[in-house]
Amino acid sequence: MLEMRSVEVRMKKSSARICLLPAIAMILVCTMSALTRANSGAAGGGAPVFSPDKGKLVIQLNGETIGSEQFELTQTGNNWVAKGTTELKVPGTTPATSVSGTLMLQPDGAPISYEWTSRADKTNGAHVVFSNGVAKITLQMQGARPFEQDLSFNAPVIAILDNNLYHQYALLAKLYDWSKRGTQTFPVLIPQDLTPGTISVEATGSTKVDGKSYEGLRVTTADLEVLLMLDSNHRLMRLEVPSAKVSVVRQ
């Protein structure tokens, strides 16, 4: 394969897969939009779980920078809005890829709406509205008529994890119930793939990377493991996918 392909998530039901396709090689990465607690229970009493955040994430493959993401989490009224834009360019391939996402959340993390746009050789996008555990998706692919699909979940609290938007792991770190710890399970939706799934999240205690101390959080699927490194306020500082040699580092 000679054409450029972006980092993208592949999630099928109980597993999540991210495919980075530089040139002819396929490298599995795990990347996933804002998350909400389901089986483990959302924040009690609808209490807010977020706080304002803003930053830049640098994406590296085998130690080489291949892109970056700018993100911001802000409060609007009683709700929260998470926005992120990722720019990716794998050396020796074209074109570059840009993906943007805007997620509106209730104070407890339940999604209200989500929009994404992906630009490479074509521009595609979608709008998703959530109501009573149903995700109503309107997909717009360049050169095609809009496509609509409804996906039902067994709870109104749904985790949204989209392709190439790593800041959404920062939301997961806030939604994880640190008072309970242990393994917590989240139902998720990958809007760009139109597929639901689940992930398990577990605190791993203190860890050190490059001489810096972090609070660890492990995200697992049936076939992949992603490690999150957080500061003392549980802000995402670093993400590692050891099997794919991918790192995402906060500047």
QUIZI-V515584 format. One record per pair of residues at least 12 apart in sequence whose C-alpha atoms are under 10 Angstrom apart, sorted by the first residue. I is the first residue (numbers start at 0). J is the second residue. D is the distance in whole Angstrom. If there is no record, write none. Layout:
I,J,D ; I,J,D
This chain:
0,20,9 ; 0,21,9 ; 0,22,6 ; 0,23,5 ; 0,24,8 ; 0,25,10 ; 0,92,10 ; 1,20,10 ; 1,21,8 ; 1,22,5 ; 1,23,6 ; 1,24,10 ; 1,91,9 ; 1,92,7 ; 1,93,9 ; 2,20,9 ; 2,21,8 ; 2,22,6 ; 2,23,8 ; 2,91,9 ; 2,92,6 ; 2,93,6 ; 2,94,8 ; 3,19,10 ; 3,20,7 ; 3,21,6 ; 3,22,6 ; 3,23,9 ; 3,88,8 ; 3,89,7 ; 3,90,9 ; 3,91,8 ; 3,92,5 ; 3,93,5 ; 3,94,6 ; 3,95,7 ; 3,96,9 ; 3,119,9 ; 3,120,9 ; 4,18,9 ; 4,19,7 ; 4,20,5 ; 4,21,6 ; 4,22,8 ; 4,23,10 ; 4,25,10 ; 4,87,9 ; 4,88,9 ; 4,89,8 ; 4,92,8 ; 4,93,8 ; 4,94,8 ; 4,95,8 ; 4,96,8 ; 4,119,9 ; 4,120,10 ; 5,17,10 ; 5,18,8 ; 5,19,6 ; 5,20,7 ; 5,21,8 ; 5,86,9 ; 5,87,7 ; 5,88,8 ; 5,89,8 ; 5,92,10 ; 5,93,10 ; 5,94,9 ; 5,95,8 ; 5,96,6 ; 5,97,9 ; 5,98,9 ; 5,117,10 ; 5,119,8 ; 5,162,9 ; 5,163,8 ; 6,18,6 ; 6,19,4 ; 6,20,7 ; 6,21,9 ; 6,25,10 ; 6,26,9 ; 6,27,9 ; 6,28,8 ; 6,29,9 ; 6,30,8 ; 6,65,10 ; 6,66,10 ; 6,87,8 ; 6,88,10 ; 6,89,9 ; 6,96,9 ; 6,162,7 ; 6,163,6 ; 6,164,10 ; 7,19,6 ; 7,20,9 ; 7,27,9 ; 7,28,8 ; 7,29,8 ; 7,30,7 ; 7,31,9 ; 7,161,8 ; 7,162,5 ; 7,163,6 ; 7,164,9 ; 7,191,9 ; 7,192,9 ; 8,27,9 ; 8,28,8 ; 8,29,7 ; 8,30,6 ; 8,31,7 ; 8,160,9 ; 8,161,7 ; 8,162,5 ; 8,163,7 ; 8,164,10 ; 8,189,8 ; 8,190,10 ; 8,191,8 ; 8,192,8 ; 9,27,9 ; 9,28,9 ; 9,29,8 ; 9,30,9 ; 9,31,9 ; 9,161,10 ; 9,162,8 ; 9,189,8 ; 9,191,9 ; 9,192,7 ; 9,194,9 ; 10,29,9 ; 10,30,10 ; 10,31,9 ; 10,160,10 ; 10,161,10 ; 10,162,10 ; 10,187,9 ; 10,188,9 ; 10,189,7 ; 10,192,7 ; 10,193,9 ; 10,194,7 ; 10,195,7 ; 10,196,7 ; 10,197,9 ; 10,220,9 ; 11,188,10 ; 11,189,9 ; 11,192,9 ; 11,193,10 ; 11,194,6 ; 11,195,7 ; 11,196,6 ; 11,197,9 ; 12,186,9 ; 12,187,9 ; 12,188,9 ; 12,194,7 ; 12,195,6 ; 12,196,4 ; 12,197,7 ; 12,198,10 ; 12,220,10 ; 12,221,10 ; 13,186,9 ; 13,187,9 ; 13,195,8 ; 13,196,5 ; 13,197,5 ; 13,198,7 ; 13,199,10 ; 13,220,7 ; 13,221,7 ; 13,222,10 ; 14,195,9 ; 14,196,6 ; 14,197,7 ; 14,198,7 ; 14,219,9 ; 14,220,5 ; 14,221,5 ; 14,222,7 ; 14,223,8 ; 15,27,10 ; 15,28,9 ; 15,29,7 ; 15,30,8 ; 15,31,8 ; 15,160,10 ; 15,187,10 ; 15,189,9 ; 15,195,10 ; 15,196,7 ; 15,197,8 ; 15,198,8 ; 15,219,9 ; 15,220,6 ; 15,221,8 ; 15,222,8 ; 15,223,7 ; 15,224,10 ; 16,28,7 ; 16,29,6 ; 16,30,8 ; 16,31,9 ; 16,220,9 ; 16,221,10 ; 16,222,8 ; 16,223,7 ; 16,224,10 ; 17,29,5 ; 17,30,6 ; 17,31,8 ; 17,162,8 ; 17,163,9 ; 17,223,9 ; 17,243,10 ; 18,30,9 ; 18,162,10 ; 18,243,10 ; 19,60,9 ; 19,89,9 ; 19,163,10 ; 19,243,9 ; 19,245,10 ; 20,89,9 ; 20,92,10 ; 21,88,9 ; 21,89,6 ; 21,90,8 ; 21,91,8 ; 21,92,7 ; 21,93,9 ; 22,89,8 ; 22,90,9 ; 22,91,7 ; 22,92,6 ; 22,93,9 ; 23,92,10 ; 25,243,10 ; 26,60,10 ; 26,242,9 ; 26,243,6 ; 26,244,9 ; 26,245,9 ; 27,223,9 ; 27,240,9 ; 27,242,8 ; 27,243,6 ; 27,244,9 ; 27,245,9 ; 28,60,10 ; 28,163,10 ; 28,223,8 ; 28,224,9 ; 28,225,9 ; 28,239,9 ; 28,240,6 ; 28,241,9 ; 28,242,8 ; 28,243,6 ; 28,244,8 ; 28,245,7 ; 28,246,10 ; 29,162,9 ; 29,163,9 ; 29,165,9 ; 29,218,9 ; 29,219,9 ; 29,220,10 ; 29,223,7 ; 29,224,8 ; 29,225,7 ; 29,226,10 ; 29,238,10 ; 29,239,9 ; 29,240,7 ; 29,242,10 ; 29,243,9 ; 29,245,9 ; 30,160,8 ; 30,161,7 ; 30,162,6 ; 30,163,6 ; 30,164,7 ; 30,165,6 ; 30,166,9 ; 30,167,9 ; 30,168,8 ; 30,225,8 ; 30,238,9 ; 30,240,9 ; 30,247,10 ; 31,158,10 ; 31,159,8 ; 31,160,4 ; 31,161,5 ; 31,162,6 ; 31,163,7 ; 31,164,6 ; 31,165,6 ; 31,166,9 ; 31,167,7 ; 31,168,7 ; 31,171,10 ; 31,187,9 ; 31,188,9 ; 31,189,7 ; 32,81,8 ; 32,82,9 ; 32,83,9 ; 32,100,8 ; 32,101,9 ; 32,102,7 ; 32,110,10 ; 32,113,9 ; 32,158,7 ; 32,159,4 ; 32,160,4 ; 32,161,5 ; 32,162,8 ; 32,163,9 ; 32,164,7 ; 32,165,8 ; 32,166,7 ; 32,167,4 ; 32,168,7 ; 32,169,9 ; 32,170,8 ; 32,171,9 ; 32,187,9 ; 32,188,9 ; 32,189,8 ; 32,190,9 ; 33,80,10 ; 33,81,8 ; 33,82,10 ; 33,101,10 ; 33,102,7 ; 33,103,9 ; 33,104,8 ; 33,108,8 ; 33,109,9 ; 33,110,8 ; 33,113,10 ; 33,157,9 ; 33,158,6 ; 33,159,5 ; 33,160,6 ; 33,161,8 ; 33,164,9 ; 33,165,10 ; 33,166,8 ; 33,167,5 ; 33,168,7 ; 33,169,8 ; 33,170,5 ; 33,171,7 ; 33,172,10 ; 33,173,10 ; 33,174,9 ; 33,187,9 ; 33,188,10 ; 34,104,9 ; 34,108,7 ; 34,109,8 ; 34,110,8 ; 34,156,9 ; 34,157,7 ; 34,158,4 ; 34,159,5 ; 34,160,7 ; 34,167,7 ; 34,168,8 ; 34,169,9 ; 34,170,6 ; 34,171,5 ; 34,172,9 ; 34,173,9 ; 34,174,7 ; 34,175,9 ; 34,185,8 ; 34,186,8 ; 34,187,7 ; 34,188,9 ; 35,104,9 ; 35,105,10 ; 35,107,8 ; 35,108,5 ; 35,109,6 ; 35,110,8 ; 35,155,9 ; 35,156,6 ; 35,157,5 ; 35,158,5 ; 35,159,8 ; 35,170,8 ; 35,171,7 ; 35,173,9 ; 35,174,6 ; 35,175,9 ; 35,184,10 ; 35,185,7 ; 35,186,8 ; 35,187,8 ; 36,107,9 ; 36,108,7 ; 36,109,8 ; 36,154,10 ; 36,155,10 ; 36,156,6 ; 36,157,7 ; 36,158,7 ; 36,171,9 ; 36,174,6 ; 36,175,7 ; 36,176,8 ; 36,183,8 ; 36,184,8 ; 36,185,6 ; 36,186,8 ; 36,187,10 ; 37,109,9 ; 37,153,9 ; 37,154,7 ; 37,155,8 ; 37,156,6 ; 37,157,7 ; 37,158,8 ; 37,183,9 ; 37,184,7 ; 37,185,5 ; 37,186,6 ; 37,187,9 ; 38,154,9 ; 38,156,9 ; 38,183,7 ; 38,184,6 ; 38,185,6 ; 38,186,8 ; 39,175,9 ; 39,176,8 ; 39,179,9 ; 39,180,10 ; 39,181,10 ; 39,182,8 ; 39,183,5 ; 39,184,6 ; 39,185,7 ; 40,156,9 ; 40,174,10 ; 40,175,9 ; 40,176,8 ; 40,183,9 ; 40,184,9 ; 40,185,9 ; 41,107,6 ; 41,108,8 ; 41,109,8 ; 41,156,8 ; 41,174,7 ; 41,175,9 ; 41,176,8 ; 42,106,9 ; 42,107,6 ; 42,108,8 ; 42,173,10 ; 42,174,7 ; 42,175,9 ; 42,176,7 ; 43,107,8 ; 43,176,10 ; 44,107,8 ; 45,105,9 ; 45,106,7 ; 45,107,5 ; 45,108,9 ; 45,109,10 ; 46,105,10 ; 46,106,7 ; 46,107,6 ; 46,108,9 ; 47,77,9 ; 47,78,9 ; 47,79,9 ; 47,105,8 ; 47,106,5 ; 47,107,5 ; 47,108,8 ; 47,173,10 ; 47,174,10 ; 48,105,10 ; 48,106,7 ; 48,107,6 ; 48,108,7 ; 48,170,9 ; 48,172,10 ; 48,173,6 ; 48,174,6 ; 48,175,9 ; 48,176,10 ; 49,72,8 ; 49,73,9 ; 49,74,9 ; 49,78,10 ; 49,79,8 ; 49,104,10 ; 49,106,7 ; 49,107,8 ; 49,108,8 ; 49,169,10 ; 49,170,8 ; 49,172,10 ; 49,173,6 ; 49,174,8 ; 50,72,8 ; 50,73,8 ; 50,74,8 ; 50,79,9 ; 50,170,10 ; 50,173,9 ; 50,234,10 ; 51,71,8 ; 51,72,5 ; 51,73,5 ; 51,74,7 ; 51,79,9 ; 51,80,10 ; 51,81,9 ; 52,70,8 ; 52,71,6 ; 52,72,5 ; 52,73,7 ; 52,74,10 ; 52,81,9 ; 52,169,9 ; 52,234,8 ; 53,69,8 ; 53,70,6 ; 53,71,4 ; 53,72,6 ; 53,73,8 ; 53,81,10 ; 53,82,9 ; 53,83,10 ; 53,166,9 ; 54,68,8 ; 54,69,6 ; 54,70,6 ; 54,71,7 ; 54,72,9 ; 54,83,10 ; 54,166,9 ; 54,236,10 ; 54,249,7 ; 54,250,7 ; 55,67,7 ; 55,68,6 ; 55,69,5 ; 55,70,6 ; 55,71,9 ; 55,83,9 ; 55,84,10 ; 55,85,10 ; 55,166,9 ; 55,236,10 ; 55,247,10 ; 55,248,8 ; 55,249,6 ; 55,250,6 ; 56,68,5 ; 56,69,7 ; 56,70,8 ; 56,85,9 ; 56,164,10 ; 56,165,8 ; 56,166,8 ; 56,235,10 ; 56,236,8 ; 56,237,8 ; 56,238,10 ; 56,246,10 ; 56,247,6 ; 56,248,5 ; 56,249,4 ; 56,250,6 ; 57,69,9 ; 57,85,10 ; 57,86,10 ; 57,165,10 ; 57,237,9 ; 57,246,8 ; 57,247,5 ; 57,248,5 ; 57,249,6 ; 57,250,7 ; 58,85,9 ; 58,86,9 ; 58,87,8 ; 58,163,10 ; 58,165,9 ; 58,237,10 ; 58,238,9 ; 58,245,7 ; 58,246,6 ; 58,247,5 ; 58,248,7 ; 58,249,9 ; 59,239,10 ; 59,244,8 ; 59,245,6 ; 59,246,5 ; 59,247,6 ; 59,248,8 ; 60,89,9 ; 60,240,10 ; 60,243,8 ; 60,244,6 ; 60,245,5 ; 60,246,7 ; 60,247,9 ; 61,243,8 ; 61,244,5 ; 61,245,6 ; 61,246,8 ; 62,244,8 ; 62,245,8 ; 62,246,8 ; 63,89,10 ; 63,90,9 ; 63,245,9 ; 63,246,9 ; 64,87,9 ; 64,88,9 ; 64,89,9 ; 64,90,9 ; 64,245,10 ; 64,246,9 ; 64,247,9 ; 65,86,9 ; 65,87,6 ; 65,88,5 ; 65,89,5 ; 65,90,7 ; 65,95,10 ; 66,85,7 ; 66,86,5 ; 66,87,4 ; 66,88,6 ; 66,89,8 ; 66,95,9 ; 66,96,9 ; 66,97,10 ; 66,247,9 ; 67,84,8 ; 67,85,6 ; 67,86,6 ; 67,87,7 ; 67,88,9 ; 67,97,10 ; 67,163,10 ; 67,164,10 ; 67,165,10 ; 67,247,8 ; 67,248,9 ; 67,249,10 ; 67,250,10 ; 68,83,7 ; 68,84,5 ; 68,85,4 ; 68,86,6 ; 68,87,9 ; 68,97,10 ; 68,98,9 ; 68,99,9 ; 68,163,9 ; 68,164,7 ; 68,165,8 ; 68,166,8 ; 68,247,9 ; 68,249,9 ; 69,82,8 ; 69,83,6 ; 69,84,5 ; 69,85,7 ; 69,86,9 ; 69,99,10 ; 69,164,9 ; 69,165,10 ; 69,166,8 ; 69,249,10 ; 70,82,6 ; 70,83,4 ; 70,84,6 ; 70,85,9 ; 70,99,10 ; 70,100,9 ; 70,101,10 ; 70,164,9 ; 70,165,9 ; 70,166,6 ; 70,167,9 ; 71,83,6 ; 71,84,10 ; 71,101,10 ; 71,166,8 ; 72,101,10 ; 72,102,9 ; 72,103,10 ; 72,166,9 ; 72,167,10 ; 72,169,10 ; 72,170,9 ; 73,103,10 ; 74,103,10 ; 74,104,9 ; 74,105,10 ; 74,106,9 ; 75,103,9 ; 75,104,10 ; 76,106,10 ; 77,104,9 ; 77,105,7 ; 77,106,7 ; 78,103,7 ; 78,104,6 ; 78,105,5 ; 78,106,6 ; 78,107,9 ; 78,108,9 ; 78,109,10 ; 78,110,10 ; 78,111,9 ; 79,102,8 ; 79,103,6 ; 79,104,5 ; 79,105,6 ; 79,106,7 ; 79,107,10 ; 79,108,8 ; 79,110,10 ; 79,111,10 ; 80,101,7 ; 80,102,6 ; 80,103,5 ; 80,104,6 ; 80,105,9 ; 80,110,10 ; 80,111,10 ; 80,112,10 ; 80,113,10 ; 81,100,8 ; 81,101,6 ; 81,102,5 ; 81,103,7 ; 81,104,8 ; 81,113,9 ; 81,166,9 ; 81,167,8 ; 81,170,9 ; 82,99,7 ; 82,100,6 ; 82,101,5 ; 82,102,6 ; 82,103,9 ; 82,113,10 ; 82,114,10 ; 82,115,10 ; 82,164,9 ; 82,166,9 ; 82,167,9 ; 83,98,8 ; 83,99,6 ; 83,100,6 ; 83,101,7 ; 83,102,9 ; 83,115,10 ; 83,163,10 ; 83,164,7 ; 83,165,8 ; 83,166,7 ; 83,167,9 ; 84,97,7 ; 84,98,6 ; 84,99,4 ; 84,100,7 ; 84,101,9 ; 84,115,10 ; 84,116,9 ; 84,117,10 ; 84,163,9 ; 84,164,7 ; 84,165,10 ; 84,166,9 ; 85,97,6 ; 85,98,5 ; 85,99,6 ; 85,100,9 ; 85,117,10 ; 85,162,10 ; 85,163,7 ; 85,164,6 ; 85,165,8 ; 85,166,10 ; 86,98,7 ; 86,99,9 ; 86,118,10 ; 86,163,9 ; 86,164,10 ; 87,119,10 ; 87,163,9 ; 93,119,9 ; 93,120,9 ; 94,118,9 ; 94,119,6 ; 94,120,7 ; 95,118,8 ; 95,119,6 ; 95,120,8 ; 96,117,7 ; 96,118,6 ; 96,119,5 ; 96,120,8 ; 96,121,10 ; 96,122,10 ; 96,163,10 ; 97,116,8 ; 97,117,6 ; 97,118,5 ; 97,119,7 ; 97,122,9 ; 97,163,9 ; 98,115,7 ; 98,116,6 ; 98,117,4 ; 98,118,6 ; 98,119,9 ; 98,122,10 ; 98,123,9 ; 98,124,9 ; 98,161,10 ; 98,162,8 ; 98,163,7 ; 98,164,8 ; 99,114,8 ; 99,115,6 ; 99,116,5 ; 99,117,7 ; 99,118,9 ; 99,124,9 ; 99,161,10 ; 99,162,10 ; 99,163,9 ; 99,164,8 ; 100,113,7 ; 100,114,6 ; 100,115,4 ; 100,116,7 ; 100,117,9 ; 100,124,9 ; 100,125,10 ; 100,161,8 ; 100,162,9 ; 100,163,10 ; 100,164,7 ; 100,167,10 ; 101,113,6 ; 101,114,5 ; 101,115,7 ; 101,116,9 ; 101,126,10 ; 102,114,7 ; 102,115,9 ; 102,127,9 ; 102,159,8 ; 102,167,10 ; 103,128,10 ; 105,156,10 ; 107,156,9 ; 107,174,8 ; 108,156,7 ; 108,157,8 ; 108,158,8 ; 108,170,9 ; 108,171,9 ; 108,173,9 ; 108,174,7 ; 109,129,9 ; 109,130,10 ; 109,132,10 ; 109,154,10 ; 109,155,7 ; 109,156,5 ; 109,157,6 ; 109,158,8 ; 109,159,9 ; 110,127,10 ; 110,128,8 ; 110,129,6 ; 110,130,9 ; 110,132,10 ; 110,134,9 ; 110,155,8 ; 110,156,7 ; 110,157,7 ; 110,158,8 ; 110,159,8 ; 111,127,9 ; 111,128,6 ; 111,129,5 ; 111,130,7 ; 111,134,9 ; 111,155,10 ; 111,156,10 ; 111,157,10 ; 112,126,7 ; 112,127,5 ; 112,128,5 ; 112,129,6 ; 112,130,9 ; 112,134,9 ; 112,135,9 ; 112,136,10 ; 112,159,10 ; 113,125,8 ; 113,126,6 ; 113,127,5 ; 113,128,7 ; 113,129,9 ; 113,134,10 ; 113,136,9 ; 113,159,9 ; 113,190,9 ; 114,126,5 ; 114,127,6 ; 114,128,9 ; 114,136,10 ; 114,137,10 ; 114,138,10 ; 114,190,9 ; 115,127,9 ; 115,138,10 ; 115,161,9 ; 115,162,10 ; 115,190,8 ; 115,191,8 ; 116,139,9 ; 116,140,10 ; 116,191,9 ; 117,140,10 ; 117,162,9 ; 117,163,10 ; 117,191,9 ; 120,141,10 ; 121,140,8 ; 121,141,6 ; 121,142,9 ; 122,139,9 ; 122,140,7 ; 122,141,6 ; 122,142,9 ; 123,138,8 ; 123,139,6 ; 123,140,5 ; 123,141,6 ; 123,142,9 ; 123,143,10 ; 123,191,9 ; 124,137,9 ; 124,138,6 ; 124,139,5 ; 124,140,6 ; 124,141,8 ; 124,145,10 ; 124,190,10 ; 124,191,8 ; 125,137,5 ; 125,138,4 ; 125,139,6 ; 125,140,8 ; 125,145,9 ; 125,146,9 ; 125,147,9 ; 125,190,8 ; 125,191,8 ; 126,138,7 ; 126,139,8 ; 126,147,10 ; 126,190,9 ; 127,147,10 ; 127,148,10 ; 127,149,9 ; 127,190,8 ; 128,149,10 ; 129,149,10 ; 129,150,10 ; 129,151,10 ; 129,155,8 ; 129,156,9 ; 129,157,9 ; 130,151,10 ; 130,154,10 ; 130,155,7 ; 130,156,10 ; 131,151,9 ; 131,152,9 ; 131,153,9 ; 131,154,7 ; 131,155,5 ; 131,156,9 ; 132,150,9 ; 132,151,6 ; 132,152,5 ; 132,153,6 ; 132,154,5 ; 132,155,4 ; 132,156,7 ; 132,157,7 ; 133,149,7 ; 133,150,6 ; 133,151,4 ; 133,152,6 ; 133,153,9 ; 133,154,9 ; 133,155,7 ; 133,156,10 ; 133,157,9 ; 134,148,8 ; 134,149,6 ; 134,150,5 ; 134,151,6 ; 134,152,8 ; 134,155,9 ; 134,157,9 ; 134,188,9 ; 134,190,9 ; 134,193,10 ; 135,147,7 ; 135,148,6 ; 135,149,5 ; 135,150,7 ; 135,151,9 ; 136,148,5 ; 136,149,6 ; 136,150,8 ; 136,190,8 ; 136,193,8 ; 137,149,9 ; 137,190,10 ; 138,190,9 ; 138,191,9 ; 138,193,9 ; 148,193,8 ; 149,193,9 ; 150,188,9 ; 150,193,8 ; 150,194,8 ; 150,195,8 ; 151,195,9 ; 152,186,8 ; 152,187,9 ; 152,188,10 ; 152,195,9 ; 153,186,9 ; 154,186,9 ; 156,185,9 ; 156,186,8 ; 156,187,9 ; 157,185,8 ; 157,186,6 ; 157,187,6 ; 157,188,7 ; 157,195,10 ; 157,197,10 ; 158,170,10 ; 158,171,8 ; 158,174,10 ; 158,185,6 ; 158,186,6 ; 158,187,4 ; 158,188,6 ; 158,189,9 ; 158,195,9 ; 158,196,9 ; 158,197,9 ; 158,198,9 ; 159,171,10 ; 159,185,10 ; 159,186,9 ; 159,187,5 ; 159,188,5 ; 159,189,6 ; 159,190,7 ; 159,195,9 ; 160,186,10 ; 160,187,6 ; 160,188,6 ; 160,189,5 ; 160,190,7 ; 160,191,9 ; 160,195,10 ; 160,196,10 ; 161,187,9 ; 161,188,8 ; 161,189,5 ; 161,190,6 ; 161,191,6 ; 161,192,8 ; 161,193,10 ; 162,189,7 ; 162,190,8 ; 162,191,7 ; 162,192,8 ; 165,235,10 ; 165,238,9 ; 165,247,8 ; 166,235,8 ; 166,238,10 ; 166,247,10 ; 166,249,10 ; 167,235,9 ; 168,218,9 ; 168,227,8 ; 168,234,10 ; 168,235,7 ; 168,237,10 ; 168,238,9 ; 169,227,9 ; 169,228,10 ; 169,229,9 ; 169,233,8 ; 169,234,6 ; 169,235,5 ; 169,236,9 ; 169,237,10 ; 169,238,10 ; 170,233,10 ; 170,234,9 ; 170,235,9 ; 171,185,9 ; 171,200,9 ; 171,216,10 ; 171,218,10 ; 171,227,10 ; 171,233,10 ; 171,234,10 ; 171,235,9 ; 172,200,9 ; 172,202,10 ; 172,215,10 ; 172,216,8 ; 172,227,8 ; 172,228,9 ; 172,229,8 ; 172,232,10 ; 172,233,6 ; 172,234,7 ; 172,235,7 ; 173,232,9 ; 173,233,7 ; 173,234,8 ; 173,235,9 ; 175,200,8 ; 175,201,8 ; 175,202,9 ; 175,216,9 ; 175,233,10 ; 176,200,10 ; 176,201,10 ; 176,202,10 ; 177,201,9 ; 177,202,8 ; 177,233,9 ; 179,202,10 ; 180,200,9 ; 180,201,7 ; 180,202,6 ; 180,203,9 ; 180,216,10 ; 181,199,10 ; 181,200,8 ; 181,201,6 ; 181,202,7 ; 181,203,9 ; 182,199,6 ; 182,200,6 ; 182,201,5 ; 182,202,8 ; 182,217,9 ; 182,218,10 ; 183,198,8 ; 183,199,6 ; 183,200,5 ; 183,201,6 ; 183,202,9 ; 183,218,10 ; 184,197,7 ; 184,198,6 ; 184,199,5 ; 184,200,6 ; 184,201,9 ; 184,218,10 ; 184,219,10 ; 185,197,6 ; 185,198,5 ; 185,199,6 ; 185,200,8 ; 186,198,7 ; 186,199,9 ; 196,220,9 ; 197,219,9 ; 197,220,7 ; 197,221,9 ; 198,218,7 ; 198,219,6 ; 198,220,5 ; 198,221,9 ; 199,217,8 ; 199,218,6 ; 199,219,5 ; 199,220,7 ; 199,221,9 ; 199,224,10 ; 200,216,7 ; 200,217,6 ; 200,218,5 ; 200,219,7 ; 200,220,9 ; 200,224,10 ; 200,225,10 ; 200,226,10 ; 201,215,9 ; 201,216,6 ; 201,217,5 ; 201,218,7 ; 201,219,9 ; 201,226,10 ; 202,214,8 ; 202,215,6 ; 202,216,4 ; 202,217,6 ; 202,218,9 ; 202,226,10 ; 202,227,9 ; 203,215,5 ; 203,216,6 ; 203,217,7 ; 203,226,9 ; 203,227,10 ; 203,228,10 ; 204,216,8 ; 204,217,10 ; 204,228,10 ; 205,228,9 ; 205,229,9 ; 206,228,8 ; 206,229,10 ; 207,228,9 ; 208,228,9 ; 208,237,9 ; 211,228,10 ; 211,230,10 ; 212,228,9 ; 212,229,9 ; 212,230,8 ; 212,231,9 ; 213,227,9 ; 213,228,5 ; 213,229,5 ; 213,230,6 ; 213,231,7 ; 213,233,9 ; 213,234,10 ; 213,235,10 ; 213,236,8 ; 213,237,9 ; 214,227,8 ; 214,228,6 ; 214,229,5 ; 214,230,6 ; 214,231,7 ; 214,232,9 ; 214,233,7 ; 214,234,9 ; 214,235,10 ; 214,236,10 ; 215,227,6 ; 215,228,5 ; 215,229,6 ; 215,230,9 ; 215,233,9 ; 215,235,10 ; 215,237,10 ; 215,238,10 ; 216,228,7 ; 216,229,8 ; 216,233,10 ; 216,235,10 ; 216,238,10 ; 217,238,10 ; 217,239,10 ; 218,240,10 ; 223,240,8 ; 223,241,9 ; 223,242,8 ; 223,243,10 ; 224,239,9 ; 224,240,7 ; 224,241,8 ; 224,242,8 ; 224,243,10 ; 225,238,7 ; 225,239,6 ; 225,240,5 ; 225,241,8 ; 225,242,9 ; 225,243,10 ; 225,245,10 ; 225,246,10 ; 226,238,6 ; 226,239,5 ; 226,240,6 ; 226,241,8 ; 226,246,10 ; 227,239,7 ; 227,240,9 ; 227,247,9 ; 228,248,9 ; 234,249,10 ; 235,247,10 ; 235,248,9 ; 235,249,8 ; 236,248,6 ; 236,249,5 ; 236,250,8 ; 237,249,6 ; 237,250,9
